[in-house]
Every structure is written in structure tokens, then in C-alpha cells.
Amino acid sequence: MVTTVTQKNTVTIPAEVGRKLGIKPGWKLDWQPVEGREEILVRVIPSRGELALRLLGASRKYSPDRDAVAELVAERTAEG
């Protein structure tokens, strides 16, 4: 997809790309030139709220009530 840079150096993200990547208002884009090439790498940075939602409950697997070593031994034993 091709877009045009305006006089104020703004670029519109094509709707299809925005939908595919789930880009929402307030998210940031990190623009990095690719060394030795005429290319730009653009990385999507979600809002802090979106990042928090993604991390919600992620630490449950590290609960102190679990014995991670015993689970790993059981997993390796089951693998044969």
C-alpha cells in the first residue's frame, strides 16, 4: 500500500493495515531507518492501558503455590 507524506510530514495509516494490526487512537509508532537501505521499520507501540490488559494475569503461572520444579520434572518424564 502506498501513502503520501504531507507537507507537515504526516502519514495516514491505511485502514486495512490499522485493522489488521489492531491500531487504535493513542497508540504510538516507532520509526527506525534501516541501515544502508532506503527503508523504514515501523513498530506499533500500544497504549499503556492496552499493555496492562495484555499482562493481566500473566504472572499466575509463577504463583508461590505452585512447584515449578516438580511440574518441569513431570513434564520431562511424560516426554520420555
mmJSON file of the N, C-alpha and C atoms, coordinates in Angstrom:
{"data_MODEL":{"atom_site":{
"group_PDB":["ATOM","ATOM","ATOM","ATOM","ATOM","ATOM","ATOM","ATOM","ATOM","ATOM","ATOM","ATOM","ATOM","ATOM","ATOM","ATOM","ATOM","ATOM","ATOM","ATOM","ATOM","ATOM","ATOM","ATOM","ATOM","ATOM","ATOM","ATOM","ATOM","ATOM","ATOM","ATOM","ATOM","ATOM","ATOM","ATOM","ATOM","ATOM","ATOM","ATOM","ATOM","ATOM","ATOM","ATOM","ATOM","ATOM","ATOM","ATOM","ATOM","ATOM","ATOM","ATOM","ATOM","ATOM","ATOM","ATOM","ATOM","ATOM","ATOM","ATOM","ATOM","ATOM","ATOM","ATOM","ATOM","ATOM","ATOM","ATOM","ATOM","ATOM","ATOM","ATOM","ATOM","ATOM","ATOM","ATOM","ATOM","ATOM","ATOM","ATOM","ATOM","ATOM","ATOM","ATOM","ATOM","ATOM","ATOM","ATOM","ATOM","ATOM","ATOM","ATOM","ATOM","ATOM","ATOM","ATOM","ATOM","ATOM","ATOM","ATOM","ATOM","ATOM","ATOM","ATOM","ATOM","ATOM","ATOM","ATOM","ATOM","ATOM","ATOM","ATOM","ATOM","ATOM","ATOM","ATOM","ATOM","ATOM","ATOM","ATOM","ATOM","ATOM","ATOM","ATOM","ATOM","ATOM","ATOM","ATOM","ATOM","ATOM","ATOM","ATOM","ATOM","ATOM","ATOM","ATOM","ATOM","ATOM","ATOM","ATOM","ATOM","ATOM","ATOM","ATOM","ATOM","ATOM","ATOM","ATOM","ATOM","ATOM","ATOM","ATOM","ATOM","ATOM","ATOM","ATOM","ATOM","ATOM","ATOM","ATOM","ATOM","ATOM","ATOM","ATOM","ATOM","ATOM","ATOM","ATOM","ATOM","ATOM","ATOM","ATOM","ATOM","ATOM","ATOM","ATOM","ATOM","ATOM","ATOM","ATOM","ATOM","ATOM","ATOM","ATOM","ATOM","ATOM","ATOM","ATOM","ATOM","ATOM","ATOM","ATOM","ATOM","ATOM","ATOM","ATOM","ATOM","ATOM","ATOM","ATOM","ATOM","ATOM","ATOM","ATOM","ATOM","ATOM","ATOM","ATOM","ATOM","ATOM","ATOM","ATOM","ATOM","ATOM","ATOM","ATOM","ATOM","ATOM","ATOM","ATOM","ATOM","ATOM","ATOM","ATOM","ATOM","ATOM","ATOM","ATOM","ATOM","ATOM","ATOM","ATOM","ATOM","ATOM","ATOM","ATOM","ATOM","ATOM","ATOM","ATOM"],
"id":[1,2,3,4,5,6,7,8,9,10,11,12,13,14,15,16,17,18,19,20,21,22,23,24,25,26,27,28,29,30,31,32,33,34,35,36,37,38,39,40,41,42,43,44,45,46,47,48,49,50,51,52,53,54,55,56,57,58,59,60,61,62,63,64,65,66,67,68,69,70,71,72,73,74,75,76,77,78,79,80,81,82,83,84,85,86,87,88,89,90,91,92,93,94,95,96,97,98,99,100,101,102,103,104,105,106,107,108,109,110,111,112,113,114,115,116,117,118,119,120,121,122,123,124,125,126,127,128,129,130,131,132,133,134,135,136,137,138,139,140,141,142,143,144,145,146,147,148,149,150,151,152,153,154,155,156,157,158,159,160,161,162,163,164,165,166,167,168,169,170,171,172,173,174,175,176,177,178,179,180,181,182,183,184,185,186,187,188,189,190,191,192,193,194,195,196,197,198,199,200,201,202,203,204,205,206,207,208,209,210,211,212,213,214,215,216,217,218,219,220,221,222,223,224,225,226,227,228,229,230,231,232,233,234,235,236,237,238,239,240],
"type_symbol":["N","C","C","N","C","C","N","C","C","N","C","C","N","C","C","N","C","C","N","C","C","N","C","C","N","C","C","N","C","C","N","C","C","N","C","C","N","C","C","N","C","C","N","C","C","N","C","C","N","C","C","N","C","C","N","C","C","N","C","C","N","C","C","N","C","C","N","C","C","N","C","C","N","C","C","N","C","C","N","C","C","N","C","C","N","C","C","N","C","C","N","C","C","N","C","C","N","C","C","N","C","C","N","C","C","N","C","C","N","C","C","N","C","C","N","C","C","N","C","C","N","C","C","N","C","C","N","C","C","N","C","C","N","C","C","N","C","C","N","C","C","N","C","C","N","C","C","N","C","C","N","C","C","N","C","C","N","C","C","N","C","C","N","C","C","N","C","C","N","C","C","N","C","C","N","C","C","N","C","C","N","C","C","N","C","C","N","C","C","N","C","C","N","C","C","N","C","C","N","C","C","N","C","C","N","C","C","N","C","C","N","C","C","N","C","C","N","C","C","N","C","C","N","C","C","N","C","C","N","C","C","N","C","C","N","C","C","N","C","C"],
"label_atom_id":["N","CA","C","N","CA","C","N","CA","C","N","CA","C","N","CA","C","N","CA","C","N","CA","C","N","CA","C","N","CA","C","N","CA","C","N","CA","C","N","CA","C","N","CA","C","N","CA","C","N","CA","C","N","CA","C","N","CA","C","N","CA","C","N","CA","C","N","CA","C","N","CA","C","N","CA","C","N","CA","C","N","CA","C","N","CA","C","N","CA","C","N","CA","C","N","CA","C","N","CA","C","N","CA","C","N","CA","C","N","CA","C","N","CA","C","N","CA","C","N","CA","C","N","CA","C","N","CA","C","N","CA","C","N","CA","C","N","CA","C","N","CA","C","N","CA","C","N","CA","C","N","CA","C","N","CA","C","N","CA","C","N","CA","C","N","CA","C","N","CA","C","N","CA","C","N","CA","C","N","CA","C","N","CA","C","N","CA","C","N","CA","C","N","CA","C","N","CA","C","N","CA","C","N","CA","C","N","CA","C","N","CA","C","N","CA","C","N","CA","C","N","CA","C","N","CA","C","N","CA","C","N","CA","C","N","CA","C","N","CA","C","N","CA","C","N","CA","C","N","CA","C","N","CA","C","N","CA","C","N","CA","C","N","CA","C","N","CA","C","N","CA","C","N","CA","C","N","CA","C"],
"label_alt_id":[null,null,null,null,null,null,null,null,null,null,null,null,null,null,null,null,null,null,null,null,null,null,null,null,null,null,null,null,null,null,null,null,null,null,null,null,null,null,null,null,null,null,null,null,null,null,null,null,null,null,null,null,null,null,null,null,null,null,null,null,null,null,null,null,null,null,null,null,null,null,null,null,null,null,null,null,null,null,null,null,null,null,null,null,null,null,null,null,null,null,null,null,null,null,null,null,null,null,null,null,null,null,null,null,null,null,null,null,null,null,null,null,null,null,null,null,null,null,null,null,null,null,null,null,null,null,null,null,null,null,null,null,null,null,null,null,null,null,null,null,null,null,null,null,null,null,null,null,null,null,null,null,null,null,null,null,null,null,null,null,null,null,null,null,null,null,null,null,null,null,null,null,null,null,null,null,null,null,null,null,null,null,null,null,null,null,null,null,null,null,null,null,null,null,null,null,null,null,null,null,null,null,null,null,null,null,null,null,null,null,null,null,null,null,null,null,null,null,null,null,null,null,null,null,null,null,null,null,null,null,null,null,null,null,null,null,null,null,null,null],
"label_comp_id":["MET","MET","MET","VAL","VAL","VAL","THR","THR","THR","THR","THR","THR","VAL","VAL","VAL","THR","THR","THR","GLN","GLN","GLN","LYS","LYS","LYS","ASN","ASN","ASN","THR","THR","THR","VAL","VAL","VAL","THR","THR","THR","ILE","ILE","ILE","PRO","PRO","PRO","ALA","ALA","ALA","GLU","GLU","GLU","VAL","VAL","VAL","GLY","GLY","GLY","ARG","ARG","ARG","LYS","LYS","LYS","LEU","LEU","LEU","GLY","GLY","GLY","ILE","ILE","ILE","LYS","LYS","LYS","PRO","PRO","PRO","GLY","GLY","GLY","TRP","TRP","TRP","LYS","LYS","LYS","LEU","LEU","LEU","ASP","ASP","ASP","TRP","TRP","TRP","GLN","GLN","GLN","PRO","PRO","PRO","VAL","VAL","VAL","GLU","GLU","GLU","GLY","GLY","GLY","ARG","ARG","ARG","GLU","GLU","GLU","GLU","GLU","GLU","ILE","ILE","ILE","LEU","LEU","LEU","VAL","VAL","VAL","ARG","ARG","ARG","VAL","VAL","VAL","ILE","ILE","ILE","PRO","PRO","PRO","SER","SER","SER","ARG","ARG","ARG","GLY","GLY","GLY","GLU","GLU","GLU","LEU","LEU","LEU","ALA","ALA","ALA","LEU","LEU","LEU","ARG","ARG","ARG","LEU","LEU","LEU","LEU","LEU","LEU","GLY","GLY","GLY","ALA","ALA","ALA","SER","SER","SER","ARG","ARG","ARG","LYS","LYS","LYS","TYR","TYR","TYR","SER","SER","SER","PRO","PRO","PRO","ASP","ASP","ASP","ARG","ARG","ARG","ASP","ASP","ASP","ALA","ALA","ALA","VAL","VAL","VAL","ALA","ALA","ALA","GLU","GLU","GLU","LEU","LEU","LEU","VAL","VAL","VAL","ALA","ALA","ALA","GLU","GLU","GLU","ARG","ARG","ARG","THR","THR","THR","ALA","ALA","ALA","GLU","GLU","GLU","GLY","GLY","GLY"],
"label_asym_id":["A","A","A","A","A","A","A","A","A","A","A","A","A","A","A","A","A","A","A","A","A","A","A","A","A","A","A","A","A","A","A","A","A","A","A","A","A","A","A","A","A","A","A","A","A","A","A","A","A","A","A","A","A","A","A","A","A","A","A","A","A","A","A","A","A","A","A","A","A","A","A","A","A","A","A","A","A","A","A","A","A","A","A","A","A","A","A","A","A","A","A","A","A","A","A","A","A","A","A","A","A","A","A","A","A","A","A","A","A","A","A","A","A","A","A","A","A","A","A","A","A","A","A","A","A","A","A","A","A","A","A","A","A","A","A","A","A","A","A","A","A","A","A","A","A","A","A","A","A","A","A","A","A","A","A","A","A","A","A","A","A","A","A","A","A","A","A","A","A","A","A","A","A","A","A","A","A","A","A","A","A","A","A","A","A","A","A","A","A","A","A","A","A","A","A","A","A","A","A","A","A","A","A","A","A","A","A","A","A","A","A","A","A","A","A","A","A","A","A","A","A","A","A","A","A","A","A","A","A","A","A","A","A","A","A","A","A","A","A","A"],
"label_entity_id":["1","1","1","1","1","1","1","1","1","1","1","1","1","1","1","1","1","1","1","1","1","1","1","1","1","1","1","1","1","1","1","1","1","1","1","1","1","1","1","1","1","1","1","1","1","1","1","1","1","1","1","1","1","1","1","1","1","1","1","1","1","1","1","1","1","1","1","1","1","1","1","1","1","1","1","1","1","1","1","1","1","1","1","1","1","1","1","1","1","1","1","1","1","1","1","1","1","1","1","1","1","1","1","1","1","1","1","1","1","1","1","1","1","1","1","1","1","1","1","1","1","1","1","1","1","1","1","1","1","1","1","1","1","1","1","1","1","1","1","1","1","1","1","1","1","1","1","1","1","1","1","1","1","1","1","1","1","1","1","1","1","1","1","1","1","1","1","1","1","1","1","1","1","1","1","1","1","1","1","1","1","1","1","1","1","1","1","1","1","1","1","1","1","1","1","1","1","1","1","1","1","1","1","1","1","1","1","1","1","1","1","1","1","1","1","1","1","1","1","1","1","1","1","1","1","1","1","1","1","1","1","1","1","1","1","1","1","1","1","1"],
"label_seq_id":[1,1,1,2,2,2,3,3,3,4,4,4,5,5,5,6,6,6,7,7,7,8,8,8,9,9,9,10,10,10,11,11,11,12,12,12,13,13,13,14,14,14,15,15,15,16,16,16,17,17,17,18,18,18,19,19,19,20,20,20,21,21,21,22,22,22,23,23,23,24,24,24,25,25,25,26,26,26,27,27,27,28,28,28,29,29,29,30,30,30,31,31,31,32,32,32,33,33,33,34,34,34,35,35,35,36,36,36,37,37,37,38,38,38,39,39,39,40,40,40,41,41,41,42,42,42,43,43,43,44,44,44,45,45,45,46,46,46,47,47,47,48,48,48,49,49,49,50,50,50,51,51,51,52,52,52,53,53,53,54,54,54,55,55,55,56,56,56,57,57,57,58,58,58,59,59,59,60,60,60,61,61,61,62,62,62,63,63,63,64,64,64,65,65,65,66,66,66,67,67,67,68,68,68,69,69,69,70,70,70,71,71,71,72,72,72,73,73,73,74,74,74,75,75,75,76,76,76,77,77,77,78,78,78,79,79,79,80,80,80],
"pdbx_PDB_ins_code":[null,null,null,null,null,null,null,null,null,null,null,null,null,null,null,null,null,null,null,null,null,null,null,null,null,null,null,null,null,null,null,null,null,null,null,null,null,null,null,null,null,null,null,null,null,null,null,null,null,null,null,null,null,null,null,null,null,null,null,null,null,null,null,null,null,null,null,null,null,null,null,null,null,null,null,null,null,null,null,null,null,null,null,null,null,null,null,null,null,null,null,null,null,null,null,null,null,null,null,null,null,null,null,null,null,null,null,null,null,null,null,null,null,null,null,null,null,null,null,null,null,null,null,null,null,null,null,null,null,null,null,null,null,null,null,null,null,null,null,null,null,null,null,null,null,null,null,null,null,null,null,null,null,null,null,null,null,null,null,null,null,null,null,null,null,null,null,null,null,null,null,null,null,null,null,null,null,null,null,null,null,null,null,null,null,null,null,null,null,null,null,null,null,null,null,null,null,null,null,null,null,null,null,null,null,null,null,null,null,null,null,null,null,null,null,null,null,null,null,null,null,null,null,null,null,null,null,null,null,null,null,null,null,null,null,null,null,null,null,null],
"Cartn_x":[0.83,0.0,0.877,0.477,1.244,0.454,1.145,0.545,1.432,0.933,1.662,2.018,3.232,3.667,3.199,2.531,2.035,3.157,2.862,3.853,4.271,3.419,3.74,4.37,4.817,5.431,4.494,3.204,2.272,1.939,1.637,1.286,0.023,-0.881,-2.093,-1.854,-2.196,-2.091,-3.273,-3.019,-4.138,-5.084,-6.375,-7.377,-7.169,-6.85,-6.654,-5.492,-4.409,-3.256,-3.63,-4.318,-4.747,-5.629,-6.561,-7.446,-6.661,-5.791,-5.037,-4.155,-3.547,-2.664,-3.385,-4.662,-5.444,-5.031,-4.485,-4.025,-5.217,-5.096,-6.176,-5.666,-6.564,-6.136,-5.374,-4.302,-3.491,-2.268,-2.263,-1.092,0.007,1.241,2.387,3.046,3.769,4.542,6.004,6.891,8.322,8.922,9.47,10.012,11.535,12.096,13.543,14.023,14.996,15.548,16.368,16.305,17.076,18.439,19.475,20.841,21.222,21.712,22.197,21.123,19.867,18.77,17.815,17.056,16.045,14.721,14.743,13.57,13.417,12.196,11.879,11.179,11.603,10.946,10.007,8.735,7.747,7.235,7.379,6.936,5.752,4.69,3.488,3.705,3.444,3.56,2.166,1.519,0.169,0.18,-1.007,-1.135,-0.788,-0.495,-0.157,-1.31,-2.531,-3.699,-3.798,-3.54,-3.579,-2.484,-1.3,-0.217,-0.578,-1.2,-1.611,-2.633,-3.579,-4.572,-3.92,-2.913,-2.216,-1.465,-0.98,-0.214,-1.088,-2.349,-3.249,-3.295,-2.928,-2.967,-1.778,-0.822,0.326,1.203,1.189,2.065,1.461,0.258,-0.375,0.449,1.148,1.941,3.144,3.452,4.573,4.087,2.913,2.318,3.183,3.328,4.108,3.461,2.192,1.506,1.867,2.604,2.981,4.428,4.718,6.09,6.571,7.208,7.616,8.607,9.5,10.489,9.792,8.854,8.125,7.323,6.744,5.986,6.913,8.116,9.068,9.536,9.826,10.234,9.125,7.893,6.753,6.589,6.78,6.666,7.746,8.987,10.104,9.906,9.385,9.129,8.058,7.034,5.96,6.465,7.453,8.012,8.817,9.307,10.032,11.468],
"Cartn_y":[-1.177,0.0,1.244,2.198,3.429,4.566,5.362,6.571,7.76,8.943,10.161,10.922,11.427,12.258,13.68,14.29,15.657,16.667,17.936,18.993,19.089,18.607,18.614,17.288,16.48,15.165,14.195,14.279,13.314,12.259,11.075,9.952,9.318,8.936,8.241,6.741,6.034,4.575,4.039,3.225,2.653,1.885,2.028,1.415,-0.089,-0.743,-2.201,-2.584,-1.815,-2.08,-1.815,-0.706,-0.382,-1.461,-1.972,-3.04,-4.329,-4.68,-5.933,-5.941,-4.803,-4.715,-4.261,-3.934,-3.523,-2.164,-1.309,0.007,0.863,1.499,2.321,3.735,4.713,6.078,6.088,6.848,6.933,6.039,5.053,4.196,4.971,4.565,5.233,4.309,4.925,4.188,4.577,3.591,3.827,3.671,4.755,4.779,4.665,3.656,3.463,3.244,4.055,3.815,2.522,1.767,0.541,0.929,0.583,0.97,0.477,1.402,1.062,0.815,1.061,0.823,2.002,2.17,3.222,2.659,2.151,1.541,2.054,1.968,2.367,1.193,0.885,-0.126,0.607,0.247,0.892,-0.151,0.147,-0.769,-0.141,-0.92,-0.442,-0.554,0.538,0.552,0.826,-0.19,0.005,0.992,1.483,2.385,1.624,2.364,1.732,0.878,1.346,0.583,-0.753,-0.745,-1.98,-2.938,-2.416,-3.263,-3.874,-3.085,-3.592,-4.713,-4.545,-5.6,-6.878,-6.743,-7.925,-8.662,-7.911,-8.517,-9.024,-8.627,-9.003,-10.522,-10.996,-12.426,-13.205,-12.541,-13.247,-13.891,-13.351,-13.879,-15.076,-15.454,-16.58,-17.854,-18.036,-19.256,-19.267,-18.126,-18.043,-17.971,-18.468,-18.418,-19.168,-18.628,-19.331,-20.638,-20.849,-22.082,-23.24,-22.951,-23.986,-24.403,-25.663,-26.161,-26.312,-25.267,-25.239,-26.344,-26.679,-27.732,-29.085,-29.366,-30.629,-30.715,-29.614,-29.604,-29.855,-29.276,-29.481,-30.931,-31.506,-32.918,-33.81,-33.543,-34.33,-34.181,-32.986,-32.737,-33.506,-33.453,-34.166,-35.677,-36.172,-37.607,-38.048,-37.244,-37.566,-37.567,-36.722,-36.673,-37.93,-38.609,-39.851,-39.628],
"Cartn_z":[0.0,0.0,0.0,-0.733,-0.855,-0.221,0.588,1.161,0.806,1.03,0.695,1.967,2.021,3.142,2.862,3.844,3.662,3.897,3.692,3.913,5.374,6.268,7.699,8.143,7.181,7.446,8.154,7.897,8.463,7.417,7.911,7.048,7.605,6.732,7.147,7.058,8.125,8.108,7.319,6.305,5.558,6.489,6.286,7.165,7.293,6.205,6.234,7.161,7.106,7.974,9.429,9.67,11.028,11.636,10.835,11.316,11.565,10.639,10.747,11.994,12.305,13.464,14.723,14.601,15.762,16.307,15.442,15.874,16.273,17.448,17.977,18.252,18.329,18.664,19.987,20.032,21.24,21.21,20.321,20.195,19.497,19.722,19.118,18.095,17.178,16.19,16.354,16.382,16.491,15.095,14.545,13.187,13.268,12.615,12.608,11.178,10.708,9.377,9.384,8.291,8.153,7.591,8.316,7.959,6.565,5.734,4.41,3.367,3.724,2.788,2.829,1.796,1.776,2.268,3.488,4.103,5.527,6.015,7.385,8.06,9.261,10.078,11.022,11.001,11.866,12.849,14.133,15.178,15.902,16.079,16.765,18.266,18.988,20.439,20.997,21.566,22.122,23.281,23.623,24.769,26.047,27.096,28.375,28.898,28.675,29.115,28.389,27.085,26.301,26.756,27.022,27.524,28.871,29.732,31.044,30.897,29.973,29.741,29.241,28.381,27.868,28.974,29.965,31.057,32.197,32.202,33.279,33.436,34.591,34.882,34.366,33.722,33.152,34.221,35.425,36.475,37.207,36.86,37.568,37.486,36.371,36.223,37.161,37.793,38.729,40.175,40.438,41.767,42.778,43.995,45.02,45.46,45.107,45.465,44.538,43.475,42.516,42.736,42.428,42.491,41.047,40.533,39.131,38.805,39.744,39.502,39.355,40.252,40.171,38.879,38.456,37.189,36.006,36.04,34.946,34.922,36.07,36.131,35.587,35.983,35.491,33.985,33.484,32.046,31.277,31.777,31.109,31.189,32.292,32.449,31.459,31.28,30.35,28.901,28.601,27.247,26.919,27.97,27.749,27.803],
"occupancy":[1.0,1.0,1.0,1.0,1.0,1.0,1.0,1.0,1.0,1.0,1.0,1.0,1.0,1.0,1.0,1.0,1.0,1.0,1.0,1.0,1.0,1.0,1.0,1.0,1.0,1.0,1.0,1.0,1.0,1.0,1.0,1.0,1.0,1.0,1.0,1.0,1.0,1.0,1.0,1.0,1.0,1.0,1.0,1.0,1.0,1.0,1.0,1.0,1.0,1.0,1.0,1.0,1.0,1.0,1.0,1.0,1.0,1.0,1.0,1.0,1.0,1.0,1.0,1.0,1.0,1.0,1.0,1.0,1.0,1.0,1.0,1.0,1.0,1.0,1.0,1.0,1.0,1.0,1.0,1.0,1.0,1.0,1.0,1.0,1.0,1.0,1.0,1.0,1.0,1.0,1.0,1.0,1.0,1.0,1.0,1.0,1.0,1.0,1.0,1.0,1.0,1.0,1.0,1.0,1.0,1.0,1.0,1.0,1.0,1.0,1.0,1.0,1.0,1.0,1.0,1.0,1.0,1.0,1.0,1.0,1.0,1.0,1.0,1.0,1.0,1.0,1.0,1.0,1.0,1.0,1.0,1.0,1.0,1.0,1.0,1.0,1.0,1.0,1.0,1.0,1.0,1.0,1.0,1.0,1.0,1.0,1.0,1.0,1.0,1.0,1.0,1.0,1.0,1.0,1.0,1.0,1.0,1.0,1.0,1.0,1.0,1.0,1.0,1.0,1.0,1.0,1.0,1.0,1.0,1.0,1.0,1.0,1.0,1.0,1.0,1.0,1.0,1.0,1.0,1.0,1.0,1.0,1.0,1.0,1.0,1.0,1.0,1.0,1.0,1.0,1.0,1.0,1.0,1.0,1.0,1.0,1.0,1.0,1.0,1.0,1.0,1.0,1.0,1.0,1.0,1.0,1.0,1.0,1.0,1.0,1.0,1.0,1.0,1.0,1.0,1.0,1.0,1.0,1.0,1.0,1.0,1.0,1.0,1.0,1.0,1.0,1.0,1.0,1.0,1.0,1.0,1.0,1.0,1.0,1.0,1.0,1.0,1.0,1.0,1.0],
"B_iso_or_equiv":[0.0,0.0,0.0,0.0,0.0,0.0,0.0,0.0,0.0,0.0,0.0,0.0,0.0,0.0,0.0,0.0,0.0,0.0,0.0,0.0,0.0,0.0,0.0,0.0,0.0,0.0,0.0,0.0,0.0,0.0,0.0,0.0,0.0,0.0,0.0,0.0,0.0,0.0,0.0,0.0,0.0,0.0,0.0,0.0,0.0,0.0,0.0,0.0,0.0,0.0,0.0,0.0,0.0,0.0,0.0,0.0,0.0,0.0,0.0,0.0,0.0,0.0,0.0,0.0,0.0,0.0,0.0,0.0,0.0,0.0,0.0,0.0,0.0,0.0,0.0,0.0,0.0,0.0,0.0,0.0,0.0,0.0,0.0,0.0,0.0,0.0,0.0,0.0,0.0,0.0,0.0,0.0,0.0,0.0,0.0,0.0,0.0,0.0,0.0,0.0,0.0,0.0,0.0,0.0,0.0,0.0,0.0,0.0,0.0,0.0,0.0,0.0,0.0,0.0,0.0,0.0,0.0,0.0,0.0,0.0,0.0,0.0,0.0,0.0,0.0,0.0,0.0,0.0,0.0,0.0,0.0,0.0,0.0,0.0,0.0,0.0,0.0,0.0,0.0,0.0,0.0,0.0,0.0,0.0,0.0,0.0,0.0,0.0,0.0,0.0,0.0,0.0,0.0,0.0,0.0,0.0,0.0,0.0,0.0,0.0,0.0,0.0,0.0,0.0,0.0,0.0,0.0,0.0,0.0,0.0,0.0,0.0,0.0,0.0,0.0,0.0,0.0,0.0,0.0,0.0,0.0,0.0,0.0,0.0,0.0,0.0,0.0,0.0,0.0,0.0,0.0,0.0,0.0,0.0,0.0,0.0,0.0,0.0,0.0,0.0,0.0,0.0,0.0,0.0,0.0,0.0,0.0,0.0,0.0,0.0,0.0,0.0,0.0,0.0,0.0,0.0,0.0,0.0,0.0,0.0,0.0,0.0,0.0,0.0,0.0,0.0,0.0,0.0,0.0,0.0,0.0,0.0,0.0,0.0,0.0,0.0,0.0,0.0,0.0,0.0],
"pdbx_formal_charge":[null,null,null,null,null,null,null,null,null,null,null,null,null,null,null,null,null,null,null,null,null,null,null,null,null,null,null,null,null,null,null,null,null,null,null,null,null,null,null,null,null,null,null,null,null,null,null,null,null,null,null,null,null,null,null,null,null,null,null,null,null,null,null,null,null,null,null,null,null,null,null,null,null,null,null,null,null,null,null,null,null,null,null,null,null,null,null,null,null,null,null,null,null,null,null,null,null,null,null,null,null,null,null,null,null,null,null,null,null,null,null,null,null,null,null,null,null,null,null,null,null,null,null,null,null,null,null,null,null,null,null,null,null,null,null,null,null,null,null,null,null,null,null,null,null,null,null,null,null,null,null,null,null,null,null,null,null,null,null,null,null,null,null,null,null,null,null,null,null,null,null,null,null,null,null,null,null,null,null,null,null,null,null,null,null,null,null,null,null,null,null,null,null,null,null,null,null,null,null,null,null,null,null,null,null,null,null,null,null,null,null,null,null,null,null,null,null,null,null,null,null,null,null,null,null,null,null,null,null,null,null,null,null,null,null,null,null,null,null,null],
"auth_seq_id":[1,1,1,2,2,2,3,3,3,4,4,4,5,5,5,6,6,6,7,7,7,8,8,8,9,9,9,10,10,10,11,11,11,12,12,12,13,13,13,14,14,14,15,15,15,16,16,16,17,17,17,18,18,18,19,19,19,20,20,20,21,21,21,22,22,22,23,23,23,24,24,24,25,25,25,26,26,26,27,27,27,28,28,28,29,29,29,30,30,30,31,31,31,32,32,32,33,33,33,34,34,34,35,35,35,36,36,36,37,37,37,38,38,38,39,39,39,40,40,40,41,41,41,42,42,42,43,43,43,44,44,44,45,45,45,46,46,46,47,47,47,48,48,48,49,49,49,50,50,50,51,51,51,52,52,52,53,53,53,54,54,54,55,55,55,56,56,56,57,57,57,58,58,58,59,59,59,60,60,60,61,61,61,62,62,62,63,63,63,64,64,64,65,65,65,66,66,66,67,67,67,68,68,68,69,69,69,70,70,70,71,71,71,72,72,72,73,73,73,74,74,74,75,75,75,76,76,76,77,77,77,78,78,78,79,79,79,80,80,80],
"auth_comp_id":["MET","MET","MET","VAL","VAL","VAL","THR","THR","THR","THR","THR","THR","VAL","VAL","VAL","THR","THR","THR","GLN","GLN","GLN","LYS","LYS","LYS","ASN","ASN","ASN","THR","THR","THR","VAL","VAL","VAL","THR","THR","THR","ILE","ILE","ILE","PRO","PRO","PRO","ALA","ALA","ALA","GLU","GLU","GLU","VAL","VAL","VAL","GLY","GLY","GLY","ARG","ARG","ARG","LYS","LYS","LYS","LEU","LEU","LEU","GLY","GLY","GLY","ILE","ILE","ILE","LYS","LYS","LYS","PRO","PRO","PRO","GLY","GLY","GLY","TRP","TRP","TRP","LYS","LYS","LYS","LEU","LEU","LEU","ASP","ASP","ASP","TRP","TRP","TRP","GLN","GLN","GLN","PRO","PRO","PRO","VAL","VAL","VAL","GLU","GLU","GLU","GLY","GLY","GLY","ARG","ARG","ARG","GLU","GLU","GLU","GLU","GLU","GLU","ILE","ILE","ILE","LEU","LEU","LEU","VAL","VAL","VAL","ARG","ARG","ARG","VAL","VAL","VAL","ILE","ILE","ILE","PRO","PRO","PRO","SER","SER","SER","ARG","ARG","ARG","GLY","GLY","GLY","GLU","GLU","GLU","LEU","LEU","LEU","ALA","ALA","ALA","LEU","LEU","LEU","ARG","ARG","ARG","LEU","LEU","LEU","LEU","LEU","LEU","GLY","GLY","GLY","ALA","ALA","ALA","SER","SER","SER","ARG","ARG","ARG","LYS","LYS","LYS","TYR","TYR","TYR","SER","SER","SER","PRO","PRO","PRO","ASP","ASP","ASP","ARG","ARG","ARG","ASP","ASP","ASP","ALA","ALA","ALA","VAL","VAL","VAL","ALA","ALA","ALA","GLU","GLU","GLU","LEU","LEU","LEU","VAL","VAL","VAL","ALA","ALA","ALA","GLU","GLU","GLU","ARG","ARG","ARG","THR","THR","THR","ALA","ALA","ALA","GLU","GLU","GLU","GLY","GLY","GLY"],
"auth_asym_id":["A","A","A","A","A","A","A","A","A","A","A","A","A","A","A","A","A","A","A","A","A","A","A","A","A","A","A","A","A","A","A","A","A","A","A","A","A","A","A","A","A","A","A","A","A","A","A","A","A","A","A","A","A","A","A","A","A","A","A","A","A","A","A","A","A","A","A","A","A","A","A","A","A","A","A","A","A","A","A","A","A","A","A","A","A","A","A","A","A","A","A","A","A","A","A","A","A","A","A","A","A","A","A","A","A","A","A","A","A","A","A","A","A","A","A","A","A","A","A","A","A","A","A","A","A","A","A","A","A","A","A","A","A","A","A","A","A","A","A","A","A","A","A","A","A","A","A","A","A","A","A","A","A","A","A","A","A","A","A","A","A","A","A","A","A","A","A","A","A","A","A","A","A","A","A","A","A","A","A","A","A","A","A","A","A","A","A","A","A","A","A","A","A","A","A","A","A","A","A","A","A","A","A","A","A","A","A","A","A","A","A","A","A","A","A","A","A","A","A","A","A","A","A","A","A","A","A","A","A","A","A","A","A","A","A","A","A","A","A","A"],
"auth_atom_id":["N","CA","C","N","CA","C","N","CA","C","N","CA","C","N","CA","C","N","CA","C","N","CA","C","N","CA","C","N","CA","C","N","CA","C","N","CA","C","N","CA","C","N","CA","C","N","CA","C","N","CA","C","N","CA","C","N","CA","C","N","CA","C","N","CA","C","N","CA","C","N","CA","C","N","CA","C","N","CA","C","N","CA","C","N","CA","C","N","CA","C","N","CA","C","N","CA","C","N","CA","C","N","CA","C","N","CA","C","N","CA","C","N","CA","C","N","CA","C","N","CA","C","N","CA","C","N","CA","C","N","CA","C","N","CA","C","N","CA","C","N","CA","C","N","CA","C","N","CA","C","N","CA","C","N","CA","C","N","CA","C","N","CA","C","N","CA","C","N","CA","C","N","CA","C","N","CA","C","N","CA","C","N","CA","C","N","CA","C","N","CA","C","N","CA","C","N","CA","C","N","CA","C","N","CA","C","N","CA","C","N","CA","C","N","CA","C","N","CA","C","N","CA","C","N","CA","C","N","CA","C","N","CA","C","N","CA","C","N","CA","C","N","CA","C","N","CA","C","N","CA","C","N","CA","C","N","CA","C","N","CA","C","N","CA","C","N","CA","C","N","CA","C","N","CA","C","N","CA","C"],
"pdbx_PDB_model_num":[1,1,1,1,1,1,1,1,1,1,1,1,1,1,1,1,1,1,1,1,1,1,1,1,1,1,1,1,1,1,1,1,1,1,1,1,1,1,1,1,1,1,1,1,1,1,1,1,1,1,1,1,1,1,1,1,1,1,1,1,1,1,1,1,1,1,1,1,1,1,1,1,1,1,1,1,1,1,1,1,1,1,1,1,1,1,1,1,1,1,1,1,1,1,1,1,1,1,1,1,1,1,1,1,1,1,1,1,1,1,1,1,1,1,1,1,1,1,1,1,1,1,1,1,1,1,1,1,1,1,1,1,1,1,1,1,1,1,1,1,1,1,1,1,1,1,1,1,1,1,1,1,1,1,1,1,1,1,1,1,1,1,1,1,1,1,1,1,1,1,1,1,1,1,1,1,1,1,1,1,1,1,1,1,1,1,1,1,1,1,1,1,1,1,1,1,1,1,1,1,1,1,1,1,1,1,1,1,1,1,1,1,1,1,1,1,1,1,1,1,1,1,1,1,1,1,1,1,1,1,1,1,1,1,1,1,1,1,1,1]
}}}
